[in-house]
Amino acid sequence: MSKQDYVNSQLYRIRHSTAHIMAEAMLERFPDAQIAIGPPIEDGFYYDFGLPQQPTEEDLKWVENRMKEIIKGGYDFKVKDVTPDEALKFFKNQKYKTE
């Protein structure tokens, strides 16, 4: 599959959405976390975080379970176009997002 085909695929959208779900769960568990980047990649996705402390196995299990709860909620994902100023305001407490 070409890179463009992958970016346009359902699999890419699922991975992209799952990265957002993980970021949400991490911010619930670690409200002071700094979210960096979290793209879909060829074999999954990842997200870089700046955390106030090293996560424990218990923290990671909590995040996993919370992600499952969010997914079961059946929330719609919607694309929202924003201006750079709106994005900076939204992410004002997220230093990596405002770099």
C-alpha positions, 0 to 999 in steps of 0.5 A: 500500500502506498503512503497516500493510500495508507493515509486515506485508509480506514486503518489509518483513521482508526489508529489516528483516533486511537492516539487521540483516545490515548491522549485523553486517557493519559490527561485524565490520569496525569492532568499535568502531562504535556502531550507532544506528538502521536501519529499513526505509523505503519504498524500502529501508533505512538504518542510522546508525553512529558509526564510528572512522574514515571507511570506505573504498571497500575497507571498503564492498566488504568489508561488501557481500561479508560481507553476501552471505556471511551471507545465503548462510549461510541463518541463521534469524531469530528474534524474541526478546522481552526486558525493558528490563534485558536489552536494556540489558545486551545493548547495554551498549557501544552508547551509541546503543542505550542512550539 
